[in-house]
Amino acid sequence: MVFDLIVNELQVPLTLEIATHVYVAILTDTGSFHYSSISPRTFDICRQCMEAVIDRGHRQAIFDSNNLGRLKLFGAVLSQMELDSTGGSRSSA
């Protein structure tokens, strides 16, 4: 994993920038920790990132930030969705 390469193999200090990128990558790859395949190691890496440099306000900013491009993407995806006869959704694209 990238974290192990950076921190253990290359022995690079865990800076704010590195910790933020690792944390956001894990956050997005795990669906905000919703997938069942998450291991204790995943949580341990996030703990190390948060203990090292990421404060509560910074973590909150990651979740609460949206930009125009992201909102347009959400709009485009939602505008293409349709409900099927069972109430489930499907993309019309």
C-alpha positions in Angstrom: 0.0 0.0 0.0 1.1 3.6 -0.6 1.0 4.4 3.1 3.5 1.6 3.9 5.8 2.6 1.1 5.8 6.3 2.1 6.0 5.9 5.9 7.8 2.5 6.4 9.9 2.0 3.4 10.9 5.6 2.5 10.6 6.8 6.1 9.0 10.1 4.9 7.4 12.1 7.8 3.6 12.1 7.8 3.0 15.7 6.8 -0.4 17.4 6.7 -0.5 17.0 2.9 0.5 13.4 2.8 -1.9 12.5 5.7 -4.8 14.3 4.0 -4.2 12.6 0.7 -4.0 9.1 2.3 -7.1 9.8 4.4 -9.2 11.1 1.5 -8.1 8.2 -0.7 -9.1 5.7 1.9 -12.3 7.6 2.6 -13.3 7.5 -1.1 -12.2 4.0 -1.7 -14.2 2.6 1.2 -17.4 4.6 0.4 -16.9 6.6 3.7 -16.2 3.4 5.6 -19.5 1.7 4.4 -18.0 -1.3 2.6 -17.7 -4.6 4.5 -14.2 -5.4 3.2 -12.6 -2.7 5.4 -9.9 -4.2 7.6 -8.6 -3.1 11.0 -5.4 -2.0 9.2 -7.5 0.5 7.2 -8.8 2.1 10.4 -5.3 2.0 11.9 -3.8 3.9 9.0 -6.6 6.5 9.3 -5.9 6.8 13.0 -2.3 7.4 12.3 -3.2 10.1 9.8 -5.6 11.8 12.2 -3.3 11.6 15.2 -0.4 13.0 13.2 -1.9 16.1 11.7 -5.5 16.1 10.7 -7.7 17.9 13.2 -11.5 17.7 13.5 -12.1 20.9 11.5 -9.9 19.7 8.6 -11.8 16.4 8.5 -15.1 18.2 8.5 -14.0 20.4 5.6 -13.3 17.3 3.6 -16.9 16.1 4.0 -18.5 19.5 3.7 -16.8 20.8 0.6 -18.5 20.8 -2.8 -17.5 22.8 -5.8 -19.5 23.7 -8.9 -18.1 20.9 -11.0 -19.0 18.2 -8.4 -22.5 19.6 -8.1 -22.9 19.6 -11.9 -21.8 16.0 -12.0 -24.3 15.0 -9.3 -27.0 16.8 -11.3 -26.1 15.1 -14.5 -26.1 11.6 -12.9 -29.4 12.3 -11.1 -31.1 13.7 -14.2 -30.3 10.4 -16.0 -31.8 8.1 -13.3 -35.2 6.5 -13.6 -37.3 4.4 -11.2 -38.1 0.9 -12.3 -41.4 -0.9 -11.5 -40.0 -2.2 -8.2 -39.0 1.3 -7.0 -35.3 0.7 -7.6 -33.3 3.1 -9.7 -31.4 2.5 -12.9 -29.5 4.8 -15.3 -31.1 5.7 -18.6 -27.6 6.3 -20.1 
